[in-house]
Amino acid sequence: MGSLAVAREWHVTVRILVADDQQLVRAGFRRLIESEADLEVVGEASDGAEAIAAAIQHRPDVVLMDIRMPNVDGIRATATVVAAAPSTKVLMLTTYDLDEYVFQALRAGASGFLLKDAPPQHLIDAIRLVAAGDALLAPSVTRRLIAEFSQRPNPDDTPALDTLTMRERETLELLARGLSNAEIASRLYVGEATVKTHVTNVLAKTACRDRVQAIVFAYETGLVRPGHTGGSDAN
């Protein structure tokens, strides 16, 4: 009985806001989400303006944000939400796998991007992943993001890149290539705890709110270039 009480005490529920202009879609997401013991829907919104207000009121851990909504679209709403509630992560959901939406959503501060036709379990996994602070980019989205940066003639110049140590640069480069902490640790011959420390330092020094924003930063600054394998295998 005591162990069960301890388990319940440490149980963490991810609080979610569902923003979509279609009521049936919101209802479907709610049913799916609330079928999981560790997930809870704390509010719904039918447009971007409602999403902003609800996010400020409820301070959810994750907002499922549709891109195309009336009044205020999902991209503008995302930018406002992440500015007003920095601890809230936004997972973009859309039926449109289009370049401009991918790039704009990530620049607005989205922590993940998933197509609505993804299998239900992928959505559940995505919510947990984003809530934990990890990056979430579907393979097709990653390809489009890389293509977007490959067409840019000059990388953005930022002094933040110069504040990173050599090891932190290597960590950021591998992170931007989609490697997990365990894979980065293997490549750099260090422990996962060390990698976590490097990632934390990278986010702090570059003012990136999460791993997705760090990936965007890595491409924007030219640290990572499309087609370059990158990474170091040396100590």
C-alpha positions in Angstrom: 0.0 0.0 0.0 2.9 2.3 0.9 4.6 1.8 -2.4 1.4 2.5 -4.3 0.9 5.7 -2.4 4.5 6.8 -3.3 3.9 5.9 -7.0 0.7 8.0 -7.1 2.5 10.9 -5.3 5.2 11.0 -8.0 2.8 10.6 -10.9 3.1 13.5 -13.2 0.2 14.5 -15.5 0.8 16.4 -18.7 -1.7 19.2 -19.1 -2.8 19.8 -22.7 -4.7 22.5 -24.5 -6.4 21.5 -27.8 -6.7 24.3 -30.4 -8.5 23.4 -33.6 -11.3 25.2 -35.5 -13.2 21.9 -36.0 -15.2 20.7 -33.1 -15.2 17.1 -34.2 -11.4 17.1 -34.4 -11.1 18.6 -30.9 -13.5 16.0 -29.5 -11.5 13.2 -31.2 -8.2 14.5 -29.8 -9.8 14.8 -26.3 -11.0 11.2 -26.3 -7.6 10.0 -27.5 -5.6 12.0 -25.0 -7.8 11.3 -22.0 -7.6 7.6 -22.7 -4.0 7.9 -21.3 -3.6 8.0 -17.5 -0.8 10.5 -17.6 -2.4 13.0 -20.0 -5.2 15.5 -19.3 -7.0 18.0 -21.5 -7.4 21.3 -19.5 -9.0 23.4 -22.3 -10.1 23.8 -25.9 -9.9 26.6 -28.4 -11.6 27.1 -31.8 -9.2 29.8 -33.1 -5.9 31.4 -32.4 -7.3 34.2 -30.2 -9.0 31.7 -27.9 -5.9 29.5 -27.8 -3.8 32.5 -26.6 -6.4 33.3 -23.9 -6.7 29.7 -22.8 -2.9 29.2 -22.7 -2.5 32.2 -20.5 -5.3 31.1 -18.2 -4.5 27.4 -17.9 -0.7 27.4 -18.4 -0.8 24.0 -20.1 2.4 21.9 -20.6 1.6 21.4 -24.2 -0.7 23.1 -26.8 -1.8 21.1 -29.8 -2.1 23.9 -32.2 -3.7 23.7 -35.7 -2.0 26.0 -38.2 -5.1 27.1 -40.2 -7.6 28.7 -37.9 -9.9 31.8 -38.3 -9.2 35.2 -36.7 -5.7 34.5 -35.5 -3.8 31.6 -37.2 -1.8 29.0 -35.4 1.6 30.5 -36.3 0.7 33.9 -34.9 -0.9 32.3 -31.9 2.2 30.2 -31.3 4.5 33.2 -31.2 2.2 34.9 -28.7 1.8 31.8 -26.5 5.5 31.0 -26.2 6.2 34.7 -25.3 3.5 34.9 -22.7 3.9 31.4 -21.3 7.6 30.3 -21.8 7.1 27.0 -20.0 4.3 25.9 -22.5 5.4 23.9 -25.5 3.5 24.0 -28.7 3.0 21.0 -31.0 1.8 22.0 -34.4 -0.7 19.8 -36.1 -1.7 20.3 -39.7 -2.9 18.4 -42.8 -0.7 20.6 -44.9 3.0 19.4 -45.3 4.1 22.7 -46.9 7.4 24.4 -46.7 6.2 27.8 -45.6 4.2 26.4 -42.7 7.1 24.3 -41.4 9.6 27.1 -41.4 7.2 29.7 -40.0 5.9 27.4 -37.2 9.5 26.6 -36.1 10.5 30.3 -36.2 7.4 31.2 -34.2 8.7 28.9 -31.4 6.9 25.6 -32.0 8.6 22.6 -30.3 7.3 20.0 -32.7 5.5 19.5 -35.9 3.2 16.6 -36.8 0.8 15.8 -39.6 -2.8 15.1 -38.6 -2.8 11.8 -40.4 -0.1 10.4 -38.1 -1.2 7.2 -36.3 -2.9 7.9 -32.9 0.0 6.4 -30.9 2.4 8.8 -32.7 0.4 11.7 -31.4 0.5 10.4 -27.8 4.2 9.8 -28.1 4.7 13.3 -29.6 2.9 15.0 -26.7 5.1 13.2 -24.1 8.2 13.9 -26.1 7.5 17.6 -26.5 6.4 17.9 -22.8 9.8 16.4 -21.8 11.6 19.1 -23.8 12.7 17.1 -26.7 12.5 18.0 -30.4 9.9 16.5 -32.7 10.2 16.8 -36.4 8.6 14.3 -38.7 11.1 13.0 -41.3 9.4 14.8 -44.2 9.5 18.0 -42.1 13.2 17.6 -41.4 13.9 17.2 -45.1 12.0 20.3 -45.9 13.6 22.3 -43.2 17.1 21.3 -44.4 16.1 22.2 -48.0 14.9 25.6 -46.8 18.3 26.4 -45.2 20.2 25.0 -48.2 18.7 27.8 -50.4 19.9 30.5 -48.1 23.0 32.3 -49.5 24.4 33.5 -46.2 24.1 32.2 -42.7 22.9 34.6 -39.9 25.8 36.0 -38.0 25.3 35.7 -34.2 27.8 36.2 -31.4 26.0 33.5 -29.4 27.7 30.9 -31.5 31.1 32.2 -30.3 30.2 31.6 -26.7 30.0 27.9 -27.2 33.0 25.7 -26.3 34.3 23.3 -28.8 32.5 20.4 -27.1 29.2 22.3 -27.0 29.5 23.1 -30.7 30.0 19.4 -31.4 27.0 18.5 -29.3 24.8 21.1 -31.0 25.9 19.9 -34.4 25.1 16.3 -33.6 21.8 17.3 -32.0 20.9 19.2 -35.2 21.6 16.0 -37.2 18.8 14.3 -35.2 20.9 12.2 -32.8 19.6 11.4 -29.3 21.6 12.0 -26.2 22.7 8.4 -26.1 23.9 8.6 -29.7 25.7 11.8 -29.1 27.4 10.3 -26.1 28.5 7.4 -28.2 29.9 9.6 -30.9 31.8 11.8 -28.4 32.9 9.0 -26.1 31.3 10.7 -23.0 28.5 9.8 -20.7 24.9 10.8 -21.3 24.9 13.0 -18.2 27.8 14.9 -19.8 25.8 15.3 -23.0 22.8 16.6 -21.0 25.0 19.2 -19.4 26.3 20.3 -22.8 22.7 20.5 -24.2 21.7 22.6 -21.2 24.6 24.9 -21.7 23.9 25.2 -25.4 20.3 26.2 -24.8 21.3 28.7 -22.1 24.0 30.4 -24.2 22.0 30.5 -27.4 18.7 31.6 -25.7 17.0 28.6 -27.4 13.9 27.4 -25.5 14.3 23.8 -26.5 16.0 21.3 -28.8 14.0 22.3 -31.9 15.0 25.9 -31.5 18.6 24.8 -31.1 18.3 22.9 -34.4 17.0 25.9 -36.2 19.8 28.0 -34.6 22.4 25.5 -35.8 21.3 25.8 -39.4 20.7 29.5 -39.3 24.2 30.2 -38.1 25.8 27.9 -40.6 27.2 25.6 -37.9 25.4 22.7 -39.7 25.1 22.8 -43.4 22.9 20.5 -45.5 24.8 17.5 -46.9 27.6 17.8 -44.3 27.9 14.8 -42.1 29.6 16.7 -39.3 30.4 15.5 -35.8 33.5 14.4 -34.2 34.6 10.9 -33.2 37.6 12.2 -31.2 37.9 12.7 -27.5 
